[in-house]
Amino acid sequence: MASASAVPEVVLRHGSARPMPAVGMGTAEFPSTPERTRNAVLAALEVGFRHFDTAAMYGTEAPLGEAVAEATRRGLLASREEAFVTTKLWCTQCHPHLVLPSLRESLRNLQMEYVDLYLIHWPINVKPGPTVYPVKKEDAVPFDFKGIWRAMEECHRLGLAKAIGVSNFTTKHLDKLLAVATILPAVNQVEMNPVWQQRTVREYCAVKGIHVAAYSPLGGQNWGGYGNDVMESPVLDEIARAKGKSIAQVSLRWIYEQGVTPIAKSYNKERLKQNLEIFYWKLTEEDRLKISQIPQKKTVTAARLFYPDGEFTSVDLSDIEIQEE
Ligand SMILES: NC(=O)c1ccc[n+]([C@@H]2O[C@H](COP(=O)([O-])OP(=O)(O)OC[C@H]3O[C@@H](n4cnc5c(N)ncnc54)[C@H](OP(=O)(O)O)[C@@H]3O)[C@@H](O)[C@H]2O)c1
């Protein structure tokens, strides 16, 4: 089994952040129960995970925080500082005056004094109100890059977010953000796996010193409603068989070899163990070539966040729904 100390770490640009372990555990599950999440996080801590991803929108902040506290009591963790915890600002809170209160609420849920990484969940701004999903199209409002990022910077200055970053940002969104940022984003968390390789965003982020984290690294949880092109990929299956690894491990290893940090969700202890065992073996040049030729298809789209009825009255969806391969 991979011990926590065997997991490589990535130093983020914001010096006060704990280095990010090179694989994270996701906690999005719909529907879920706090008990399931709490037990799964404890199992993940037992097998060696130290990097956890949640969001205000998932409803898993509280059980994640409870599991970290419980692990500290049990001596699995020497202290909370050993864990790397990411949470995210939901679209209804993407208003300058709501950013800091939202982070404080997330911290209350987590029972923590700081998060290691705070992300803007989407470059989408929705009228303030309770977190309802899907969002009504007519409630979308223009995204105030400068005002929201200033508030994120304040969260960092106050020490409540050791690092700040974004999620689901394309190069167009990053251009707008970087034009107004005083503190540059440390991370962009995007959908990435062998079926949606994100070459454009990765090249851009490499030049700008923004670390990329990959969500849905195993193709997600049938978010598109048509199965899973990663787990059902014949190319990945062939490579996995030849190596005596699972398809999941091949996908995670490929992401890691691209310099990206995969965030994989599993609530099953055996699969959690498997997802950590990606570090001390390699893909070959030929494997990488085959993977580079897999036809590309994005699964998670901004449009899926919205109710199909209703109208975009004040934003242009084409500003949000930019697909860059
Ligand atoms: N920023 C964003 O907008 C955004 C969007 C989506 C997700 N995320 C984050 O990224 C995390 C991961 O993405 P995801 O949840 O979409 O999907 P994922 O990690 O690509 O896939 C999760 C699915 O794969 C299964 N699985 C996990 N390990 C496996 C293995 N070794 N072999 C076979 N099946 C395995 C899981 O089932 P079991 O649990 O039964 O193992 C689950 O059904 C999320 O949980 C969330 O934290 C962020």
PDBQT file of the ligand as one rigid body, heavy atoms in Angstrom, charges set to zero:
ROOT
HETATM    1  N1  LIG A 401     -14.408  21.856 -10.172  1.00  0.00    +0.000 N 
HETATM    2  C1  LIG A 401     -15.448  21.251 -10.690  1.00  0.00    +0.000 C 
HETATM    3  O1  LIG A 401     -16.309  21.846 -11.357  1.00  0.00    +0.000 OA
HETATM    4  C2  LIG A 401     -15.590  19.763 -10.485  1.00  0.00    +0.000 A 
HETATM    5  C3  LIG A 401     -16.477  19.013 -11.294  1.00  0.00    +0.000 A 
HETATM    6  C4  LIG A 401     -16.566  17.633 -11.089  1.00  0.00    +0.000 A 
HETATM    7  C5  LIG A 401     -15.801  17.043 -10.091  1.00  0.00    +0.000 A 
HETATM    8  N2  LIG A 401     -14.967  17.799  -9.294  1.00  0.00    +0.000 N 
HETATM    9  C6  LIG A 401     -14.135  17.187  -8.212  1.00  0.00    +0.000 C 
HETATM   10  O2  LIG A 401     -13.346  16.137  -8.763  1.00  0.00    +0.000 OA
HETATM   11  C7  LIG A 401     -13.654  14.922  -8.098  1.00  0.00    +0.000 C 
HETATM   12  C8  LIG A 401     -13.492  13.733  -9.030  1.00  0.00    +0.000 C 
HETATM   13  O3  LIG A 401     -14.277  13.849 -10.194  1.00  0.00    +0.000 OA
HETATM   14  P1  LIG A 401     -15.618  13.006 -10.428  1.00  0.00    +0.000 P 
HETATM   15  O4  LIG A 401     -16.235  12.739  -9.110  1.00  0.00    +0.000 OA
HETATM   16  O5  LIG A 401     -16.392  13.736 -11.469  1.00  0.00    +0.000 OA
HETATM   17  O6  LIG A 401     -15.204  11.645 -11.091  1.00  0.00    +0.000 OA
HETATM   18  P2  LIG A 401     -13.977  10.617 -11.186  1.00  0.00    +0.000 P 
HETATM   19  O7  LIG A 401     -13.050  10.770 -10.054  1.00  0.00    +0.000 OA
HETATM   20  O8  LIG A 401     -13.453  10.737 -12.573  1.00  0.00    +0.000 OA
HETATM   21  O9  LIG A 401     -14.757   9.249 -11.121  1.00  0.00    +0.000 OA
HETATM   22  C9  LIG A 401     -15.456   8.847  -9.990  1.00  0.00    +0.000 C 
HETATM   23  C10 LIG A 401     -16.173   7.549 -10.302  1.00  0.00    +0.000 C 
HETATM   24  O10 LIG A 401     -15.220   6.516 -10.575  1.00  0.00    +0.000 OA
HETATM   25  C11 LIG A 401     -15.377   5.432  -9.635  1.00  0.00    +0.000 C 
HETATM   26  N3  LIG A 401     -14.017   4.997  -9.301  1.00  0.00    +0.000 N 
HETATM   27  C12 LIG A 401     -13.126   5.611  -8.507  1.00  0.00    +0.000 A 
HETATM   28  N4  LIG A 401     -11.949   4.941  -8.469  1.00  0.00    +0.000 NA
HETATM   29  C13 LIG A 401     -12.110   3.869  -9.271  1.00  0.00    +0.000 A 
HETATM   30  C14 LIG A 401     -11.272   2.787  -9.634  1.00  0.00    +0.000 A 
HETATM   31  N5  LIG A 401     -10.024   2.671  -9.167  1.00  0.00    +0.000 N 
HETATM   32  N6  LIG A 401     -11.777   1.840 -10.474  1.00  0.00    +0.000 NA
HETATM   33  C15 LIG A 401     -13.046   1.914 -10.930  1.00  0.00    +0.000 A 
HETATM   34  N7  LIG A 401     -13.895   2.930 -10.635  1.00  0.00    +0.000 NA
HETATM   35  C16 LIG A 401     -13.431   3.892  -9.801  1.00  0.00    +0.000 A 
HETATM   36  C17 LIG A 401     -16.139   6.009  -8.471  1.00  0.00    +0.000 C 
HETATM   37  O11 LIG A 401     -16.934   5.058  -7.851  1.00  0.00    +0.000 OA
HETATM   38  P3  LIG A 401     -16.694   4.580  -6.312  1.00  0.00    +0.000 P 
HETATM   39  O12 LIG A 401     -16.849   5.773  -5.433  1.00  0.00    +0.000 OA
HETATM   40  O13 LIG A 401     -17.755   3.552  -6.116  1.00  0.00    +0.000 OA
HETATM   41  O14 LIG A 401     -15.302   3.989  -6.275  1.00  0.00    +0.000 OA
HETATM   42  C18 LIG A 401     -17.000   7.085  -9.141  1.00  0.00    +0.000 C 
HETATM   43  O15 LIG A 401     -18.178   6.500  -9.681  1.00  0.00    +0.000 OA
HETATM   44  C19 LIG A 401     -15.085  15.142  -7.587  1.00  0.00    +0.000 C 
HETATM   45  O16 LIG A 401     -15.477  14.210  -6.613  1.00  0.00    +0.000 OA
HETATM   46  C20 LIG A 401     -14.977  16.565  -7.104  1.00  0.00    +0.000 C 
HETATM   47  O17 LIG A 401     -14.297  16.610  -5.853  1.00  0.00    +0.000 OA
HETATM   48  C21 LIG A 401     -14.833  19.141  -9.496  1.00  0.00    +0.000 A 
ENDROOT
TORSDOF 0
